[in-house]
């Protein structure tokens, strides 16, 4: 091997290492739970790509949320990312991708299967990002809100199965995406004040128009009534989602799913206890006490969950459209 070839190979390895280091760094900084879930539970040969999968969209989301960007700039940015995704899946050679975009390039290069869980994650999460880029400052409908949750639930669930216990069986039914749907509903309630400040309104147009309130009227009786309905819906979905997780073959995947659910379930209790009045911050989620509580919820779900007769008939009809989530 010539000196030039050796240097070229070393440069390629350096790029790969830089990409991997960046992905781990972004993940750990943004979400310790996600970082350690991947570290301890992901399939060893897929853990590096699991970091890339989370970190890439964390970066995209941060770009879209930046206050400095205009609507035109956000649209151009997300269009570039969508074009990059399609170019990679067509197998085209790319020499212009920045370091953060290389995470997406590497993911697709490593995706050996057709219509894989990884592809489902990438395409659905890209649609989530595009939706966010376009809805800023806009009031959305209930149909759009449901579709938003469907896309995200599809992405996260399929990513979990792709990166954790990918060779093991999991049910293909309408309960598959409900745990993540419940988490997303809860997540949007938790972030209501931050989202309003950034120009994202999570309450549907129909509620606002029918009751003559604004998205900022979080303390109104109408808004609290709507929050109550969302809490109840999330509880129903968590219950159904746990029935699904109980039937997942891989223990690591079950643990990841229950831990993900526990991360949000405690918040429903808090919102309910406070009369469905949302507040700007829920800092107790980062406390040691709440961490222990989430751990207990997770372990209890694994060891004692026996289901509650949950069937497809007991799941609210409007969620049955969330199949591919």
N, C-alpha and C positions, 0 to 999 in steps of 0.2 A: 504494500500500500504506500502510495506516495505521500510526501509531507502535505501537499495540497489536499489530498483526500482525507488525511487524518484531521486537518484543521477544519475541513468542511463538516466532517462527522462530529467533531467536538462542538462546532457552532450549532448544529442541529440539536445535539443533546442539551446544550445550554438553553436553547429556546424552549425545549420541552420542559426542562426543569423550571424555568422562569414561569411558564404557563401553569405548571402544577403548583408552584409556590404561591402564585397570585390567587389561584382558585381557593386554596386552603385558607389563605389570609383573609380574603373577602368573606368567606363562609364563617370563619371563627369570629370575625369582627361583627358581623351582622346578626348571627344567631348561634349562640353557644349550644343550644339543644340540637340544632341541625348538624353542627360540626361534630358533636360527640355521638349523635345517632349514626352518622356515616362512619366515624372512626371505629366504633365498636360493633355495629350491626350490619353494615353493608358487606356484600360479597367482596372478598379481598381483591380480586382482579378487576372489580368495577368501582372501587372506592375513589380512585383518582377522577374518574369520569363523573361520579356522584358529586364531588366537590365542584367540578366544572359546571355541571348542570345547574346547581343552585347559584353559584357565584355569577355565572353569565347573566342570568335574569335578574339577580340582585343589582348588578351593574346597570342593566337596561332600565330597571325600575327607578334607580337613583337618577339617571340621566333625565328620564321623563318627569320626575318630581322636582327637578331643579327649577328654582324660581326665575333664574336668568333666561331660560329658554322661552321663545315665543311659540305660539301654536303652529306656525309654519315650520319652525325648526324641529319641534317634536314630531310632526308628521314626516318630515324628511328623514329624521333619524330612524323612526320605526320602519319606514319604507326601505331604508338601506338594510336594516336587520332582516326584514322579510325576504328581500332579494338575495341576501347572503345565504339564508337558510335554503332557499330554492336552488341557488347555484351549487351549493355543496351537495345537495341530494341528487343533482344532475351529474355530479362527478366532475365539475369544472375545476380547473386549477386556479387558485387564488393567490395573488402575491401582494395584495394591498390591504389585507385585514390587519387592524391594530391588535395589540397584545390581548386586550379583553375579548375581541372578536375571535381570536384564535381559539378560545375555549369552545366556542360553537363549532368552529371548523374541526377541531380534534374530536369532539363528540360525534359528529356525523361520520367522520372517517372511521371511527371505531364501531359504528353501528352496522353490524353484519347482516341483520335480519330485515326482511321487508315487513312493513307495517308493525314494527316492533313497539314495545312499550316506550322506548326512548323516543322514537319518532312521534308517537302520540303525545308524549310530554312536550316535546319541542314545538310541535305545531299548535297544540292547544294553549300552551303558555304564551306563545308569540301572539296568538289571538287575544289573550287576556291583556297583554301589553298594548296591543293596538287599540283595544277598546278603551283602556285607560287614557291613552294619548288623545283620543278623540272626544272623550266625555268630559274633560276638564272644563268646568264652567257651565256644563249642561245639566239639565234635569232629565233623568232617565225614566223609562217606563218600567212597570212590573215585569213585562216580558223581557226587556233588556237586562234587568237585574237578575232574573232567573237564568238567563243565558250566560251571564257573566259568572255566576256561581257554577253552572254546569261545566263551562270551559276550564275553570280552575280546578274543580273537583276531578275532572278527567285527568288533567295534567299531573296533579300531585299523586293521585292514586296509582296511575300507571307508572310513574317514576319510582314509587315505593316498591312496586312489584318487580320492576326491571332491575333495580339496584340491590334489593334485599331478597334473597331466596328465589332468584329468577327461574331456577329449574324446578321449583315446587309448584304444586297445584293451588289454584285459588278459584273460588266460585265466580261464574260469569252470570250474575243476575242483577236485578234492579236495586239490590241493597249495596252493591259494590262501592258506590260513590257517596253514600249518605254520610259517613263519618266526616269526610273532608268537606262535604257541603255544609254540615253543621258547624264545623270549625270556621269556615269562611263567613257564614252568617254571624257568628260570634265575633270574629275578627273585625268585621265592618262595624258592629256595634261598639266595640272597644275603641276603634280609631275614629269615631264620629267627629269629634272636635278637631282633630288634626286634619282629617279629610276635608271638612268644611273650610278650614283656613286655607287649604291648598286648592280649593275649588272643585272638590269631589263630593257629590251629594248622593248618599246611599239610600235615602227614602224615595220611593217611587212617585212619579208625577201624579198618579191617580189619587193617592192619599192626600197630597198637597192641595190639589185642585178641589177635591170633594169637600175638604174641611177648611179651605181658605187660609192655609198657613204657609209659611216660608220654610225652606230647608234649615234655617238657623233657629227655628222655634223649638229647640230641643226640649225645653222645660214645659212645653204646653201639654195639656191633658191628651190631646189627640196624638201627639208624638209619643207620649208614654204608653198609650194604648197600643200603638203600632209596635213599639219596642217589646211590649209584653207578648204580642203575637209572634214576633221573631224569636223570642226566648223559648216559647212553647214549641215552635217548629224545630228549632235547633235541638231541643231535648228529645223530640220524637226521632229526629234523624240520628242523633248519637245512639239512642237505644237500638235502632235498626242497624246502624253501622257496626255496633259491637257484636250483634248477632252474626253479621258477615265476617268480621275479624276472627270470631271464635272458630270459624270453619276454614280459615287459611291454614294450609299445611305447615308452612315454615314458621318455627317458633320465633326466630329473630324478626320476621316480618310482622307477626302478631304483636310482639313487644313494641315495635316501632309504631304500629297503628294505634295501640292503646295509649302509648306515651304521647303521641300527637293529639289524640282526643283529650287526654287529661290536661294538656297545656291550655285548653280553652274551657273545659267543663266547669272549673272552679269559678270562672267569671260569670257564668249564668247564675250561680247561687248568689254571687255578690250583687248583680243587677237586680235580681228578684228581691233580695233582702232590702235593697235601697229604694223599693217602690218603682222600679223601672225608670228611675231618673239617671240618665247617663252623666258621667263626669269626664273632665278633660284627661285625667291621668289615672291609671291603675298601677301605681308603682309597686304595690305589694306582690305583683306577679314575679318580681325579681328577688323577693326575700327568701331567706333560708326556710322559714316556716312554710311558705307556699310551695317551695320546692319539695319539701318533705310530703306535703299534702298531695301534690301531683304524683309523686312516687308511689304513695299509698293507693291513690286511685288506679294507677297503672297496674300495680301488683294485684290489687283486689279484682280488677277486671280480668286478669289472666287466670288467677287461681280459683275465683269463685263464680265467674260469669256463667250462668246457665241459660241465658235467654229468657224471654218473657212471652213466648208464643208469637213472636213477631213474624208476620208473613207479608207478602206483597200487598195483600188486601188492606192491611192496617197502615200502610204508608200513604200519606196524602197524595191524591191523584195528580196534583199539579207537578209533583217532583218526578213522576214517571218518565218525563221527557229527558231526564238527566242521565241517560244510559251511557253515553260514550264518555262521560266525565272521568 
